[in-house]
Amino acid sequence: MRLLCLGQTVPARGTPAIRRAGTARSGVVAVRLLGLVLAGASLGGCASLFDTSKEETVYPDVPAEQRYNEGLTLMQKGEYAQAITRFEDVDRQHPYSDWARKALLMIAYANYTQGSYDECIAAGRRYLALHPGSEDAAYAQYLIAASYFDQIPDISRDQQRTQRAMDSLEEVIRKFPNTEYAVSAKKKLEVARDQLAGKEMMIGRYYLEQRNYAGAINRFKVVVTRYQTTRHVEEALYRLTEAYMALGVMSEAQTSAAVLGYNFPDSSWYQDAYKLVQSRGVDPKMNEQSWIAKAFKGFTLG
């Protein structure tokens, strides 16, 4: 397992590459966590305002690189919660050091690894707010998108998180187009788009069963116009043929069947659509004025 080092690019998937910190000390003065220690001298008449019977808790002044390395060691052991604590110590005690910057990224990564997606997203966003021009900003953005992606629910549930995943993945592609993270984001984006198309198909089929043909057409239209590259487009075109025939709009039924046959000539969905229109004594026929034909104009899938 490789870990993340300063100035080193991180792979899009798996454990980020990190080397153990060197022995050079950070030039930043450590910041204590619990405030000032009260002086031992008597405070005279004000002494009654303080409880001097309790000792102050003083954390040892541990160098940033030592705490960072402790976090890496714990991650190698799979002890992510304890590793996060060490990285948080670095972030709090040495907030302006390069170690703190790397520690914040590791907090995001460790949370992602153990499935604490909200915490990963929060850490990733904080990293981007503090270090937008960093060489690791692309990876922080990718971790945010991956956290949303891994929470995509099945198509029977609300798809708000799927849309968030798509928005975040598109942001990776837009901001960091020439990185390996953009390549991975594009693949995840297609999966997310397929998910949303599947949701539309599920609702459209339900409307068909209820003979709400106009409602069904609207759902299948979304798939045909927005999600043409997904695996659901073949069935969507067939269902449009079916719905338009039920309404008696033969020109649109013939067009959807023709578009289906042109792009997917070997599809079983086309064979069914062909038989369906022929049952009315007509063949698939392209109507160039149809919204279906316009949706596919200049875009050939097959």
N, C-alpha and C positions, 0 to 999 in steps of 0.2 A: 504493500500500500504506500503510494507516494503522497507526500503532503506539500502544502503551499509555502513557497519561499518568497522573499521580497524581490519584486521585479520579474517574477516568473509567470508566464501565461498559464492559465488553468484550463484543463480539458473540459469540454461541454458536459460530459457525463462522467460519473464515477468520482473517485476521490481526487481533489485538486492537488497539483504537485507542489509540495512544500519541502524546503530543506531546513534543517535545524539552524537556529540562529547562531551567529558567530559570537565571539567573546567581546567584541567592541561594545562599550557602554553607550546607551542613548544619552545625548547631551541635555535632555529635558529633566528638570527637577521633579521628583515624584510628588504627587499630591495625596495627602492623607485623606481617608474616607470619612472619619468621624469628627473632623474639626480640630480646634486647638486644644492642647493639654493645659489644664490650669496650672499656673505657677505654684510652687510650694510655699511661697511667702504668705504670711497672714494678710487677709483682706480687711482687717479692722472691723469697722461697724457694718460693712457689707457682707461679712462672712455668713450671716444668717440667711442670705439669699441663696446660698449654694449648699448642696449636700456633700460635704467633704468626706463622709464616711464611706463613699463608694469610690472605687478606683476607676480611672478612665481606661477604656479599652483601646489599646494602641496596636495597630497592625504593623508588622515588620516592614521596613522599607526594602522591598524585594525589587531588584532590577527588572525592567520590562522584558528583556530577552529571556530571563530565567522563567518568569511567569508564562511567557508565550510558549517556551519549550515544554513546560509542564503540561500545558494544554494539548500540545501535539502528542506527547507521550500518552496522555489519557485517551485521546482519539484513536491512537493505534491499538489501544486495548479495548476499544468499543465503549468506553465510559464517557458517553457524550455529554451527559448532564454535568458531570464534574469538569469536563473539558470546557464547557461553556462558562462555568463559573470562573475558571482561570483566565479565559479570554476577556470576560467582563471586568476582572480585576485590572488587566492591562489597560482596558479602555477607560476605566475610572481613574486609575492612579497615574497614567501617563497619557492624558487625552490628546496631546499635540504631537506625539511621536509617530514615527512610521510604523512602530510596533502596534500602536493603537488602531491605525488604519487597517493593517492586516488582521488584527484580532477581531475587528468588527465584521470583516468579511468571513472569518472563520466561525463567528457566532451564527451568521446566516447559514453557512454551509452545514454546520453541526446540527442546527435545528431542522434543516431540510432532511438531513440523513435520518433523523429519528422521527420524522413525520410531524414535527411541530411547525406546520405550514404558516400559521398566522405569525408566529414569532420570527420565522425566516423572512416573511414578507416585510415585517416591521424593521428588522435589522438591515435588509437589503435596501429599503427605501431610505433609511437613515444614512447608509453608506453613500448612496447616490446624492443625497442632499449635501453631505459634507465633502465628498470627493467626486464630483461629476466628471472631472477630466482625468481621473485615474486610469491607468492601463487595465485595472481590474473592474472598471465600471461596467463593461459588457457582461462580465460574469455575474456581477451583482444583479443586473437587469434580467439575466437569464434565470437566475435562481428564483426571482420573484415570479416570472412567467411559469417556470416548471412547478412551483408550488401551487399556482392556480390550476395548472393542467392536471396535476395528480389528484385534484379534488373534483374532477368532472364526474357528475353523477350519471346513473343510467338514464335512458331516454324517457322513462316513465315519470321522472321527477323534473322539477323546475330547472331550467338550463341557464340561470343567471351566472353561475360560476363558469360555465362553458364559455359564455360571452366574455367574461372577465379574462379567462385564459387566452382567448383569441386576441383581445385588445392588447394584452401584455406581450404575447408572442409577436404580434405585428410591430410593437414598439421596439423589440429586439432587432427585428429585421430592418426597420426604418433607421434606427440610430446606429446600428453596428452591422451594416450590410456585408462587409468583407471579412467577417469573422466566422470561426467554426460554430459559434453560437447561433448565428443567423441560419446556417445550414440545418442545424438541429431544430431550430424554431420553426422553419418551414415545414418540416416533416410532422411536427406536433400540430401545427396549424391545420394541416389537411385532416388529421384525425379529429380535431375539434370541429371542423366544418362538417365532416361526415356525421358527427354526433348531432349537430343542429339540424342537418337535413333529415336524419332519422326521426327526430322529434316531429318535424313537419309532416313526414310521411305517416307517422302513427296517427296524428290528428286527422289527416286527410282521409285515411282508410275508415276511421270512425264516422266521419261525415258521409262517406259513400254508403256505409251500412245503414245510416239513418236517412238516406235518400236526400240529404242536404247537398245537392250537387254543386250549387254555387259556392258553398263553404269549402267543399272538397277541392274544387278547381283553384280557389285562392291559395290553399295550402300547397298543392302540387306546383302552382305557378312559382311560389317562392323557391322550391327546389330547382326548377328548371332555369330560373333567372339568376339565382344567387349561388347555387351549389352545383354547377354543371360538371365539375371535375370529381364529384363524389360518386360512390357506387350506387346511389339511390336514383340517379337521373333516369336510368332505363325504365324502372318501374313507374316513376313519376309520369313519363311520357305515355306509358300504357294506360295509367289511371286517368290521364286527361282524355285519352281516346274514349275510354269507358264512360266518363262523366259527360262529355259532350254528346255522345251518342244517346245517353239517357235523356238529355235535354232536347234532342233532335237537331242539334247544331252540327250537321254533317261535315260542313267545310272545315271546321276546327278539328273535328275527329279525324278526318282524312289527313289533315296537315300534321297533327301530332304523330300519327302512325307513320307518315312519310319521313318526318324528321328522325323518328326512332329507327326506321329501316335504313336511312342514309348513314347514320352514325354507328349503328349496331346491327348490321345485316345478319349476323349469326346469333343474335340474342333470342332467347326463348320468349322474352317479352314482345319482341317484334313479331314473332310467329303468331302469338296470341292476338296481337293488335291487327295483324293482317286478316286473320280469320274473322275477327269481330266486325271489321268494316265490310268485308265481303258478305257477311250474313245479311247486310242491307243492300246488297247488289252493287256495291261500289268498291273501288280500289284506293289504297293510300295515294294521296295527291297533294302536292305542295301548293299552298296558297301564300304567295309572297307577301300579301298584306296582313297575314295573321301575326299576332304578337309572338306566337311560338316560332314561326320562321324568322322573325326579326331578332328574337332572343338568341338564335343560333347562327345568325348571319356572320360569316367570317370566322366562325368557331366550329371546327370539325373535330369531333371526339374520336371517331373511328378512322 
